[in-house]
Amino acid sequence: MEDPRRTARTLIQHGTIDLEDLWIRYWSHGGNAPVFELDAYVFEIQERHPFELRILSWALEDLGIDAPL
């Protein structure tokens, strides 16, 4: 299955989604990283707990994007 970080990264780079919008949805699902740490996580510069992948996937679903985990 595709890593939701890759999906998010591609969509951000193409301007399909905005990092701040993604972060708001990520935060609403229980994510606790500040926006700059989420940015680093999406671009695989920083690691976070494995459950963060699920939270990121939920945030993408909120934006109407299917990001399988």
PQR file of N, CA, C, O and H, with PARSE charges and radii, in Angstrom:
ATOM      1  N   MET A   1       0.832  -1.186   0.000 -0.4000 1.5000
ATOM      2  CA  MET A   1       0.000   0.000   0.000 -0.0000 2.0000
ATOM      3  C   MET A   1       0.875   1.248   0.000  0.5500 1.7000
ATOM      4  O   MET A   1       1.995   1.251   0.511 -0.5500 1.4000
ATOM      5  N   GLU A   2       0.344   2.272  -0.572 -0.4000 1.5000
ATOM      6  CA  GLU A   2       1.109   3.509  -0.664 -0.0000 2.0000
ATOM      7  C   GLU A   2       1.152   4.226   0.679  0.5500 1.7000
ATOM      8  O   GLU A   2       0.166   4.280   1.413 -0.5500 1.4000
ATOM      9  H   GLU A   2      -0.566   2.270  -0.987  0.4000 1.0000
ATOM     10  N   ASP A   3       2.300   4.763   0.970 -0.4000 1.5000
ATOM     11  CA  ASP A   3       2.521   5.535   2.188 -0.0000 2.0000
ATOM     12  C   ASP A   3       1.767   6.862   2.068  0.5500 1.7000
ATOM     13  O   ASP A   3       1.951   7.572   1.080 -0.5500 1.4000
ATOM     14  H   ASP A   3       3.102   4.719   0.374  0.4000 1.0000
ATOM     15  N   PRO A   4       0.917   7.219   3.053 -0.5600 1.5000
ATOM     16  CA  PRO A   4       0.185   8.482   2.959  0.2800 2.0000
ATOM     17  C   PRO A   4       1.104   9.705   2.921  0.5500 1.7000
ATOM     18  O   PRO A   4       0.701  10.770   2.453 -0.5500 1.4000
ATOM     19  N   ARG A   5       2.344   9.555   3.416 -0.4000 1.5000
ATOM     20  CA  ARG A   5       3.292  10.672   3.309 -0.0000 2.0000
ATOM     21  C   ARG A   5       3.605  10.960   1.850  0.5500 1.7000
ATOM     22  O   ARG A   5       3.707  12.119   1.448 -0.5500 1.4000
ATOM     23  H   ARG A   5       2.672   8.690   3.797  0.4000 1.0000
ATOM     24  N   ARG A   6       3.755   9.912   1.063 -0.4000 1.5000
ATOM     25  CA  ARG A   6       4.045  10.095  -0.367 -0.0000 2.0000
ATOM     26  C   ARG A   6       2.867  10.770  -1.062  0.5500 1.7000
ATOM     27  O   ARG A   6       3.050  11.677  -1.874 -0.5500 1.4000
ATOM     28  H   ARG A   6       3.672   8.971   1.390  0.4000 1.0000
ATOM     29  N   THR A   7       1.651  10.318  -0.733 -0.4000 1.5000
ATOM     30  CA  THR A   7       0.452  10.925  -1.315 -0.0000 2.0000
ATOM     31  C   THR A   7       0.385  12.402  -0.960  0.5500 1.7000
ATOM     32  O   THR A   7       0.182  13.248  -1.831 -0.5500 1.4000
ATOM     33  H   THR A   7       1.502   9.582  -0.074  0.4000 1.0000
ATOM     34  N   ALA A   8       0.556  12.712   0.329 -0.4000 1.5000
ATOM     35  CA  ALA A   8       0.498  14.107   0.789 -0.0000 2.0000
ATOM     36  C   ALA A   8       1.588  14.942   0.128  0.5500 1.7000
ATOM     37  O   ALA A   8       1.334  16.058  -0.324 -0.5500 1.4000
ATOM     38  H   ALA A   8       0.720  12.024   1.037  0.4000 1.0000
ATOM     39  N   ARG A   9       2.792  14.402   0.074 -0.4000 1.5000
ATOM     40  CA  ARG A   9       3.926  15.129  -0.514 -0.0000 2.0000
ATOM     41  C   ARG A   9       3.645  15.476  -1.976  0.5500 1.7000
ATOM     42  O   ARG A   9       3.859  16.611  -2.402 -0.5500 1.4000
ATOM     43  H   ARG A   9       2.998  13.495   0.442  0.4000 1.0000
ATOM     44  N   THR A  10       3.170  14.501  -2.735 -0.4000 1.5000
ATOM     45  CA  THR A  10       2.870  14.727  -4.152 -0.0000 2.0000
ATOM     46  C   THR A  10       1.789  15.785  -4.325  0.5500 1.7000
ATOM     47  O   THR A  10       1.912  16.673  -5.168 -0.5500 1.4000
ATOM     48  H   THR A  10       2.996  13.579  -2.388  0.4000 1.0000
ATOM     49  N   LEU A  11       0.728  15.687  -3.523 -0.4000 1.5000
ATOM     50  CA  LEU A  11      -0.374  16.645  -3.632 -0.0000 2.0000
ATOM     51  C   LEU A  11       0.050  18.052  -3.226  0.5500 1.7000
ATOM     52  O   LEU A  11      -0.400  19.030  -3.824 -0.5500 1.4000
ATOM     53  H   LEU A  11       0.629  14.965  -2.838  0.4000 1.0000
ATOM     54  N   ILE A  12       0.899  18.165  -2.229 -0.4000 1.5000
ATOM     55  CA  ILE A  12       1.411  19.479  -1.812 -0.0000 2.0000
ATOM     56  C   ILE A  12       2.290  20.062  -2.916  0.5500 1.7000
ATOM     57  O   ILE A  12       2.160  21.236  -3.261 -0.5500 1.4000
ATOM     58  H   ILE A  12       1.265  17.371  -1.743  0.4000 1.0000
ATOM     59  N   GLN A  13       3.176  19.247  -3.467 -0.4000 1.5000
ATOM     60  CA  GLN A  13       4.081  19.724  -4.513 -0.0000 2.0000
ATOM     61  C   GLN A  13       3.333  20.164  -5.765  0.5500 1.7000
ATOM     62  O   GLN A  13       3.774  21.081  -6.458 -0.5500 1.4000
ATOM     63  H   GLN A  13       3.281  18.293  -3.187  0.4000 1.0000
ATOM     64  N   HIS A  14       2.210  19.523  -6.061 -0.4000 1.5000
ATOM     65  CA  HIS A  14       1.419  19.891  -7.240 -0.0000 2.0000
ATOM     66  C   HIS A  14       0.389  20.978  -6.949  0.5500 1.7000
ATOM     67  O   HIS A  14      -0.340  21.401  -7.846 -0.5500 1.4000
ATOM     68  H   HIS A  14       1.852  18.777  -5.499  0.4000 1.0000
ATOM     69  N   GLY A  15       0.330  21.428  -5.703 -0.4000 1.5000
ATOM     70  CA  GLY A  15      -0.606  22.491  -5.344 -0.0000 2.0000
ATOM     71  C   GLY A  15      -2.050  22.031  -5.216  0.5500 1.7000
ATOM     72  O   GLY A  15      -2.964  22.854  -5.174 -0.5500 1.4000
ATOM     73  H   GLY A  15       0.923  21.085  -4.975  0.4000 1.0000
ATOM     74  N   THR A  16      -2.260  20.723  -5.154 -0.4000 1.5000
ATOM     75  CA  THR A  16      -3.610  20.176  -5.024 -0.0000 2.0000
ATOM     76  C   THR A  16      -4.165  20.415  -3.628  0.5500 1.7000
ATOM     77  O   THR A  16      -5.351  20.700  -3.461 -0.5500 1.4000
ATOM     78  H   THR A  16      -1.517  20.054  -5.187  0.4000 1.0000
ATOM     79  N   ILE A  17      -3.301  20.297  -2.632 -0.4000 1.5000
ATOM     80  CA  ILE A  17      -3.688  20.586  -1.249 -0.0000 2.0000
ATOM     81  C   ILE A  17      -2.683  21.551  -0.650  0.5500 1.7000
ATOM     82  O   ILE A  17      -1.576  21.720  -1.162 -0.5500 1.4000
ATOM     83  H   ILE A  17      -2.338  20.066  -2.768  0.4000 1.0000
ATOM     84  N   ASP A  18      -3.080  22.166   0.422 -0.4000 1.5000
ATOM     85  CA  ASP A  18      -2.250  23.128   1.131 -0.0000 2.0000
ATOM     86  C   ASP A  18      -1.788  22.480   2.437  0.5500 1.7000
ATOM     87  O   ASP A  18      -2.585  21.828   3.114 -0.5500 1.4000
ATOM     88  H   ASP A  18      -3.979  22.028   0.838  0.4000 1.0000
ATOM     89  N   LEU A  19      -0.522  22.648   2.799 -0.4000 1.5000
ATOM     90  CA  LEU A  19       0.011  22.056   4.022 -0.0000 2.0000
ATOM     91  C   LEU A  19      -0.794  22.475   5.244  0.5500 1.7000
ATOM     92  O   LEU A  19      -1.044  21.653   6.126 -0.5500 1.4000
ATOM     93  H   LEU A  19       0.125  23.177   2.249  0.4000 1.0000
ATOM     94  N   GLU A  20      -1.200  23.725   5.311 -0.4000 1.5000
ATOM     95  CA  GLU A  20      -1.947  24.209   6.474 -0.0000 2.0000
ATOM     96  C   GLU A  20      -3.310  23.530   6.586  0.5500 1.7000
ATOM     97  O   GLU A  20      -3.746  23.198   7.688 -0.5500 1.4000
ATOM     98  H   GLU A  20      -0.997  24.393   4.594  0.4000 1.0000
ATOM     99  N   ASP A  21      -3.988  23.319   5.451 -0.4000 1.5000
ATOM    100  CA  ASP A  21      -5.271  22.608   5.474 -0.0000 2.0000
ATOM    101  C   ASP A  21      -5.077  21.162   5.928  0.5500 1.7000
ATOM    102  O   ASP A  21      -5.866  20.641   6.715 -0.5500 1.4000
ATOM    103  H   ASP A  21      -3.634  23.588   4.556  0.4000 1.0000
ATOM    104  N   LEU A  22      -4.032  20.525   5.432 -0.4000 1.5000
ATOM    105  CA  LEU A  22      -3.724  19.163   5.846 -0.0000 2.0000
ATOM    106  C   LEU A  22      -3.434  19.123   7.339  0.5500 1.7000
ATOM    107  O   LEU A  22      -3.913  18.235   8.044 -0.5500 1.4000
ATOM    108  H   LEU A  22      -3.391  20.949   4.792  0.4000 1.0000
ATOM    109  N   TRP A  23      -2.657  20.074   7.820 -0.4000 1.5000
ATOM    110  CA  TRP A  23      -2.301  20.115   9.235 -0.0000 2.0000
ATOM    111  C   TRP A  23      -3.538  20.286  10.120  0.5500 1.7000
ATOM    112  O   TRP A  23      -3.642  19.632  11.157 -0.5500 1.4000
ATOM    113  H   TRP A  23      -2.268  20.796   7.247  0.4000 1.0000
ATOM    114  N   ILE A  24      -4.465  21.142   9.734 -0.4000 1.5000
ATOM    115  CA  ILE A  24      -5.685  21.348  10.527 -0.0000 2.0000
ATOM    116  C   ILE A  24      -6.450  20.032  10.653  0.5500 1.7000
ATOM    117  O   ILE A  24      -6.913  19.692  11.742 -0.5500 1.4000
ATOM    118  H   ILE A  24      -4.381  21.673   8.891  0.4000 1.0000
ATOM    119  N   ARG A  25      -6.587  19.303   9.578 -0.4000 1.5000
ATOM    120  CA  ARG A  25      -7.302  18.022   9.635 -0.0000 2.0000
ATOM    121  C   ARG A  25      -6.513  16.984  10.425  0.5500 1.7000
ATOM    122  O   ARG A  25      -7.086  16.205  11.187 -0.5500 1.4000
ATOM    123  H   ARG A  25      -6.212  19.579   8.693  0.4000 1.0000
ATOM    124  N   TYR A  26      -5.202  16.977  10.239 -0.4000 1.5000
ATOM    125  CA  TYR A  26      -4.324  16.085  11.008 -0.0000 2.0000
ATOM    126  C   TYR A  26      -4.480  16.369  12.503  0.5500 1.7000
ATOM    127  O   TYR A  26      -4.629  15.439  13.296 -0.5500 1.4000
ATOM    128  H   TYR A  26      -4.736  17.610   9.619  0.4000 1.0000
ATOM    129  N   TRP A  27      -4.449  17.619  12.883 -0.4000 1.5000
ATOM    130  CA  TRP A  27      -4.588  18.034  14.279 -0.0000 2.0000
ATOM    131  C   TRP A  27      -5.955  17.620  14.831  0.5500 1.7000
ATOM    132  O   TRP A  27      -6.054  17.177  15.975 -0.5500 1.4000
ATOM    133  H   TRP A  27      -4.328  18.374  12.239  0.4000 1.0000
ATOM    134  N   SER A  28      -7.000  17.763  14.025 -0.4000 1.5000
ATOM    135  CA  SER A  28      -8.354  17.428  14.491 -0.0000 2.0000
ATOM    136  C   SER A  28      -8.527  15.932  14.750  0.5500 1.7000
ATOM    137  O   SER A  28      -9.429  15.530  15.485 -0.5500 1.4000
ATOM    138  H   SER A  28      -6.919  18.123  13.096  0.4000 1.0000
ATOM    139  N   HIS A  29      -7.679  15.119  14.157 -0.4000 1.5000
ATOM    140  CA  HIS A  29      -7.738  13.667  14.377 -0.0000 2.0000
ATOM    141  C   HIS A  29      -6.789  13.206  15.482  0.5500 1.7000
ATOM    142  O   HIS A  29      -6.624  12.004  15.696 -0.5500 1.4000
ATOM    143  H   HIS A  29      -6.947  15.446  13.560  0.4000 1.0000
ATOM    144  N   GLY A  30      -6.170  14.147  16.181 -0.4000 1.5000
ATOM    145  CA  GLY A  30      -5.316  13.777  17.305 -0.0000 2.0000
ATOM    146  C   GLY A  30      -3.830  13.878  17.045  0.5500 1.7000
ATOM    147  O   GLY A  30      -3.026  13.554  17.918 -0.5500 1.4000
ATOM    148  H   GLY A  30      -6.305  15.123  16.007  0.4000 1.0000
ATOM    149  N   GLY A  31      -3.450  14.325  15.853 -0.4000 1.5000
ATOM    150  CA  GLY A  31      -2.030  14.534  15.587 -0.0000 2.0000
ATOM    151  C   GLY A  31      -1.515  15.653  16.475  0.5500 1.7000
ATOM    152  O   GLY A  31      -2.233  16.619  16.732 -0.5500 1.4000
ATOM    153  H   GLY A  31      -4.103  14.589  15.144  0.4000 1.0000
ATOM    154  N   ASN A  32      -0.281  15.535  16.946 -0.4000 1.5000
ATOM    155  CA  ASN A  32       0.216  16.542  17.875 -0.0000 2.0000
ATOM    156  C   ASN A  32       1.452  17.285  17.387  0.5500 1.7000
ATOM    157  O   ASN A  32       2.058  18.038  18.149 -0.5500 1.4000
ATOM    158  H   ASN A  32       0.302  14.749  16.737  0.4000 1.0000
ATOM    159  N   ALA A  33       1.832  17.089  16.149 -0.4000 1.5000
ATOM    160  CA  ALA A  33       3.003  17.785  15.621 -0.0000 2.0000
ATOM    161  C   ALA A  33       2.627  19.193  15.178  0.5500 1.7000
ATOM    162  O   ALA A  33       1.575  19.398  14.573 -0.5500 1.4000
ATOM    163  H   ALA A  33       1.340  16.477  15.529  0.4000 1.0000
ATOM    164  N   PRO A  34       3.486  20.162  15.478 -0.5600 1.5000
ATOM    165  CA  PRO A  34       3.278  21.499  14.906  0.2800 2.0000
ATOM    166  C   PRO A  34       3.394  21.415  13.376  0.5500 1.7000
ATOM    167  O   PRO A  34       3.925  20.442  12.842 -0.5500 1.4000
ATOM    168  N   VAL A  35       2.905  22.419  12.697 -0.4000 1.5000
ATOM    169  CA  VAL A  35       2.859  22.387  11.232 -0.0000 2.0000
ATOM    170  C   VAL A  35       4.239  22.162  10.616  0.5500 1.7000
ATOM    171  O   VAL A  35       4.353  21.437   9.628 -0.5500 1.4000
ATOM    172  H   VAL A  35       2.474  23.210  13.131  0.4000 1.0000
ATOM    173  N   PHE A  36       5.292  22.766  11.176 -0.4000 1.5000
ATOM    174  CA  PHE A  36       6.624  22.589  10.583 -0.0000 2.0000
ATOM    175  C   PHE A  36       7.135  21.165  10.786  0.5500 1.7000
ATOM    176  O   PHE A  36       7.893  20.668   9.953 -0.5500 1.4000
ATOM    177  H   PHE A  36       5.200  23.355  11.978  0.4000 1.0000
ATOM    178  N   GLU A  37       6.740  20.494  11.874 -0.4000 1.5000
ATOM    179  CA  GLU A  37       7.129  19.101  12.079 -0.0000 2.0000
ATOM    180  C   GLU A  37       6.336  18.169  11.166  0.5500 1.7000
ATOM    181  O   GLU A  37       6.869  17.170  10.683 -0.5500 1.4000
ATOM    182  H   GLU A  37       6.125  20.898  12.551  0.4000 1.0000
ATOM    183  N   LEU A  38       5.062  18.494  10.926 -0.4000 1.5000
ATOM    184  CA  LEU A  38       4.283  17.702   9.975 -0.0000 2.0000
ATOM    185  C   LEU A  38       4.899  17.818   8.586  0.5500 1.7000
ATOM    186  O   LEU A  38       4.978  16.830   7.856 -0.5500 1.4000
ATOM    187  H   LEU A  38       4.629  19.305  11.318  0.4000 1.0000
ATOM    188  N   ASP A  39       5.330  19.006   8.225 -0.4000 1.5000
ATOM    189  CA  ASP A  39       6.000  19.226   6.947 -0.0000 2.0000
ATOM    190  C   ASP A  39       7.236  18.332   6.844  0.5500 1.7000
ATOM    191  O   ASP A  39       7.438  17.666   5.829 -0.5500 1.4000
ATOM    192  H   ASP A  39       5.266  19.808   8.818  0.4000 1.0000
ATOM    193  N   ALA A  40       8.052  18.315   7.881 -0.4000 1.5000
ATOM    194  CA  ALA A  40       9.257  17.479   7.890 -0.0000 2.0000
ATOM    195  C   ALA A  40       8.897  15.996   7.827  0.5500 1.7000
ATOM    196  O   ALA A  40       9.597  15.214   7.185 -0.5500 1.4000
ATOM    197  H   ALA A  40       7.888  18.856   8.706  0.4000 1.0000
ATOM    198  N   TYR A  41       7.822  15.612   8.483 -0.4000 1.5000
ATOM    199  CA  TYR A  41       7.378  14.216   8.476 -0.0000 2.0000
ATOM    200  C   TYR A  41       6.881  13.804   7.091  0.5500 1.7000
ATOM    201  O   TYR A  41       7.229  12.730   6.600 -0.5500 1.4000
ATOM    202  H   TYR A  41       7.253  16.247   9.005  0.4000 1.0000
ATOM    203  N   VAL A  42       6.075  14.648   6.466 -0.4000 1.5000
ATOM    204  CA  VAL A  42       5.550  14.358   5.125 -0.0000 2.0000
ATOM    205  C   VAL A  42       6.698  14.206   4.127  0.5500 1.7000
ATOM    206  O   VAL A  42       6.634  13.366   3.230 -0.5500 1.4000
ATOM    207  H   VAL A  42       5.792  15.520   6.864  0.4000 1.0000
ATOM    208  N   PHE A  43       7.742  15.014   4.282 -0.4000 1.5000
ATOM    209  CA  PHE A  43       8.881  14.963   3.367 -0.0000 2.0000
ATOM    210  C   PHE A  43       9.975  14.014   3.851  0.5500 1.7000
ATOM    211  O   PHE A  43      11.089  14.017   3.327 -0.5500 1.4000
ATOM    212  H   PHE A  43       7.793  15.696   5.011  0.4000 1.0000
ATOM    213  N   GLU A  44       9.638  13.186   4.876 -0.4000 1.5000
ATOM    214  CA  GLU A  44      10.502  12.133   5.406 -0.0000 2.0000
ATOM    215  C   GLU A  44      11.850  12.641   5.895  0.5500 1.7000
ATOM    216  O   GLU A  44      12.865  11.955   5.773 -0.5500 1.4000
ATOM    217  H   GLU A  44       8.733  13.183   5.302  0.4000 1.0000
ATOM    218  N   ILE A  45      11.852  13.842   6.444 -0.4000 1.5000
ATOM    219  CA  ILE A  45      13.053  14.405   7.056 -0.0000 2.0000
ATOM    220  C   ILE A  45      13.085  14.040   8.530  0.5500 1.7000
ATOM    221  O   ILE A  45      14.152  13.907   9.128 -0.5500 1.4000
ATOM    222  H   ILE A  45      11.028  14.400   6.543  0.4000 1.0000
ATOM    223  N   GLN A  46      11.913  13.883   9.101 -0.4000 1.5000
ATOM    224  CA  GLN A  46      11.770  13.571  10.516 -0.0000 2.0000
ATOM    225  C   GLN A  46      10.832  12.382  10.653  0.5500 1.7000
ATOM    226  O   GLN A  46       9.865  12.261   9.900 -0.5500 1.4000
ATOM    227  H   GLN A  46      11.046  13.991   8.616  0.4000 1.0000
ATOM    228  N   GLU A  47      11.112  11.509  11.604 -0.4000 1.5000
ATOM    229  CA  GLU A  47      10.236  10.369  11.873 -0.0000 2.0000
ATOM    230  C   GLU A  47       9.334  10.673  13.053  0.5500 1.7000
ATOM    231  O   GLU A  47       9.680  11.459  13.934 -0.5500 1.4000
ATOM    232  H   GLU A  47      11.898  11.607  12.215  0.4000 1.0000
ATOM    233  N   ARG A  48       8.176  10.040  13.055 -0.4000 1.5000
ATOM    234  CA  ARG A  48       7.225  10.155  14.155 -0.0000 2.0000
ATOM    235  C   ARG A  48       6.726   8.750  14.461  0.5500 1.7000
ATOM    236  O   ARG A  48       7.094   7.789  13.785 -0.5500 1.4000
ATOM    237  H   ARG A  48       7.895   9.401  12.339  0.4000 1.0000
ATOM    238  N   HIS A  49       5.902   8.641  15.467 -0.4000 1.5000
ATOM    239  CA  HIS A  49       5.330   7.351  15.852 -0.0000 2.0000
ATOM    240  C   HIS A  49       4.592   6.749  14.654  0.5500 1.7000
ATOM    241  O   HIS A  49       3.949   7.483  13.905 -0.5500 1.4000
ATOM    242  H   HIS A  49       5.603   9.422  16.016  0.4000 1.0000
ATOM    243  N   PRO A  50       4.669   5.432  14.458 -0.5600 1.5000
ATOM    244  CA  PRO A  50       3.998   4.803  13.310  0.2800 2.0000
ATOM    245  C   PRO A  50       2.494   5.085  13.218  0.5500 1.7000
ATOM    246  O   PRO A  50       1.942   5.090  12.117 -0.5500 1.4000
ATOM    247  N   PHE A  51       1.823   5.318  14.345 -0.4000 1.5000
ATOM    248  CA  PHE A  51       0.389   5.611  14.312 -0.0000 2.0000
ATOM    249  C   PHE A  51       0.108   6.924  13.580  0.5500 1.7000
ATOM    250  O   PHE A  51      -1.009   7.144  13.112 -0.5500 1.4000
ATOM    251  H   PHE A  51       2.271   5.314  15.240  0.4000 1.0000
ATOM    252  N   GLU A  52       1.105   7.790  13.480 -0.4000 1.5000
ATOM    253  CA  GLU A  52       0.939   9.057  12.766 -0.0000 2.0000
ATOM    254  C   GLU A  52       0.569   8.826  11.302  0.5500 1.7000
ATOM    255  O   GLU A  52      -0.092   9.667  10.692 -0.5500 1.4000
ATOM    256  H   GLU A  52       2.012   7.611  13.860  0.4000 1.0000
ATOM    257  N   LEU A  53       0.992   7.690  10.732 -0.4000 1.5000
ATOM    258  CA  LEU A  53       0.608   7.379   9.350 -0.0000 2.0000
ATOM    259  C   LEU A  53      -0.906   7.246   9.235  0.5500 1.7000
ATOM    260  O   LEU A  53      -1.508   7.722   8.273 -0.5500 1.4000
ATOM    261  H   LEU A  53       1.528   7.008  11.227  0.4000 1.0000
ATOM    262  N   ARG A  54      -1.509   6.603  10.210 -0.4000 1.5000
ATOM    263  CA  ARG A  54      -2.965   6.443  10.202 -0.0000 2.0000
ATOM    264  C   ARG A  54      -3.641   7.805  10.333  0.5500 1.7000
ATOM    265  O   ARG A  54      -4.602   8.096   9.621 -0.5500 1.4000
ATOM    266  H   ARG A  54      -1.020   6.216  10.992  0.4000 1.0000
ATOM    267  N   ILE A  55      -3.138   8.640  11.246 -0.4000 1.5000
ATOM    268  CA  ILE A  55      -3.716   9.976  11.436 -0.0000 2.0000
ATOM    269  C   ILE A  55      -3.596  10.790  10.152  0.5500 1.7000
ATOM    270  O   ILE A  55      -4.541  11.472   9.756 -0.5500 1.4000
ATOM    271  H   ILE A  55      -2.358   8.403  11.824  0.4000 1.0000
ATOM    272  N   LEU A  56      -2.446  10.719   9.508 -0.4000 1.5000
ATOM    273  CA  LEU A  56      -2.251  11.431   8.241 -0.0000 2.0000
ATOM    274  C   LEU A  56      -3.211  10.907   7.174  0.5500 1.7000
ATOM    275  O   LEU A  56      -3.754  11.685   6.389 -0.5500 1.4000
ATOM    276  H   LEU A  56      -1.678  10.165   9.830  0.4000 1.0000
ATOM    277  N   SER A  57      -3.417   9.609   7.146 -0.4000 1.5000
ATOM    278  CA  SER A  57      -4.357   9.019   6.196 -0.0000 2.0000
ATOM    279  C   SER A  57      -5.773   9.538   6.434  0.5500 1.7000
ATOM    280  O   SER A  57      -6.487   9.844   5.479 -0.5500 1.4000
ATOM    281  H   SER A  57      -2.976   8.977   7.783  0.4000 1.0000
ATOM    282  N   TRP A  58      -6.182   9.639   7.695 -0.4000 1.5000
ATOM    283  CA  TRP A  58      -7.509  10.178   8.024 -0.0000 2.0000
ATOM    284  C   TRP A  58      -7.627  11.631   7.573  0.5500 1.7000
ATOM    285  O   TRP A  58      -8.663  12.044   7.050 -0.5500 1.4000
ATOM    286  H   TRP A  58      -5.601   9.391   8.471  0.4000 1.0000
ATOM    287  N   ALA A  59      -6.561  12.404   7.777 -0.4000 1.5000
ATOM    288  CA  ALA A  59      -6.578  13.811   7.368 -0.0000 2.0000
ATOM    289  C   ALA A  59      -6.749  13.933   5.857  0.5500 1.7000
ATOM    290  O   ALA A  59      -7.494  14.789   5.380 -0.5500 1.4000
ATOM    291  H   ALA A  59      -5.720  12.069   8.201  0.4000 1.0000
ATOM    292  N   LEU A  60      -6.064  13.082   5.111 -0.4000 1.5000
ATOM    293  CA  LEU A  60      -6.208  13.094   3.656 -0.0000 2.0000
ATOM    294  C   LEU A  60      -7.624  12.699   3.243  0.5500 1.7000
ATOM    295  O   LEU A  60      -8.184  13.270   2.307 -0.5500 1.4000
ATOM    296  H   LEU A  60      -5.459  12.386   5.499  0.4000 1.0000
ATOM    297  N   GLU A  61      -8.200  11.725   3.942 -0.4000 1.5000
ATOM    298  CA  GLU A  61      -9.583  11.334   3.650 -0.0000 2.0000
ATOM    299  C   GLU A  61     -10.532  12.507   3.873  0.5500 1.7000
ATOM    300  O   GLU A  61     -11.473  12.699   3.102 -0.5500 1.4000
ATOM    301  H   GLU A  61      -7.745  11.262   4.703  0.4000 1.0000
ATOM    302  N   ASP A  62     -10.290  13.294   4.923 -0.4000 1.5000
ATOM    303  CA  ASP A  62     -11.116  14.477   5.180 -0.0000 2.0000
ATOM    304  C   ASP A  62     -11.053  15.470   4.023  0.5500 1.7000
ATOM    305  O   ASP A  62     -12.016  16.190   3.759 -0.5500 1.4000
ATOM    306  H   ASP A  62      -9.526  13.139   5.548  0.4000 1.0000
ATOM    307  N   LEU A  63      -9.926  15.499   3.346 -0.4000 1.5000
ATOM    308  CA  LEU A  63      -9.764  16.393   2.203 -0.0000 2.0000
ATOM    309  C   LEU A  63     -10.308  15.765   0.919  0.5500 1.7000
ATOM    310  O   LEU A  63     -10.179  16.338  -0.163 -0.5500 1.4000
ATOM    311  H   LEU A  63      -9.144  14.914   3.561  0.4000 1.0000
ATOM    312  N   GLY A  64     -10.915  14.584   1.047 -0.4000 1.5000
ATOM    313  CA  GLY A  64     -11.504  13.921  -0.112 -0.0000 2.0000
ATOM    314  C   GLY A  64     -10.508  13.143  -0.935  0.5500 1.7000
ATOM    315  O   GLY A  64     -10.742  12.876  -2.114 -0.5500 1.4000
ATOM    316  H   GLY A  64     -11.020  14.118   1.925  0.4000 1.0000
ATOM    317  N   ILE A  65      -9.386  12.774  -0.319 -0.4000 1.5000
ATOM    318  CA  ILE A  65      -8.327  12.064  -1.028 -0.0000 2.0000
ATOM    319  C   ILE A  65      -8.224  10.663  -0.452  0.5500 1.7000
ATOM    320  O   ILE A  65      -8.112  10.493   0.762 -0.5500 1.4000
ATOM    321  H   ILE A  65      -9.195  12.991   0.639  0.4000 1.0000
ATOM    322  N   ASP A  66      -8.260   9.671  -1.310 -0.4000 1.5000
ATOM    323  CA  ASP A  66      -8.135   8.288  -0.868 -0.0000 2.0000
ATOM    324  C   ASP A  66      -6.657   7.972  -0.699  0.5500 1.7000
ATOM    325  O   ASP A  66      -5.906   7.900  -1.672 -0.5500 1.4000
ATOM    326  H   ASP A  66      -8.351   9.810  -2.296  0.4000 1.0000
ATOM    327  N   ALA A  67      -6.253   7.785   0.551 -0.4000 1.5000
ATOM    328  CA  ALA A  67      -4.861   7.462   0.852 -0.0000 2.0000
ATOM    329  C   ALA A  67      -4.834   6.168   1.647  0.5500 1.7000
ATOM    330  O   ALA A  67      -4.866   6.207   2.877 -0.5500 1.4000
ATOM    331  H   ALA A  67      -6.862   7.843   1.341  0.4000 1.0000
ATOM    332  N   PRO A  68      -4.776   5.028   0.979 -0.5600 1.5000
ATOM    333  CA  PRO A  68      -4.812   3.764   1.698  0.2800 2.0000
ATOM    334  C   PRO A  68      -3.621   3.610   2.622  0.5500 1.7000
ATOM    335  O   PRO A  68      -2.525   4.102   2.354 -0.5500 1.4000
ATOM    336  N   LEU A  69      -3.872   2.906   3.728 -0.4000 1.5000
ATOM    337  CA  LEU A  69      -2.795   2.652   4.680 -0.0000 2.0000
ATOM    338  C   LEU A  69      -2.589   1.172   4.801  0.5500 1.7000
ATOM    339  O   LEU A  69      -1.724   0.729   5.556 -0.5500 1.4000
ATOM    340  H   LEU A  69      -4.763   2.506   3.946  0.4000 1.0000
TER
END
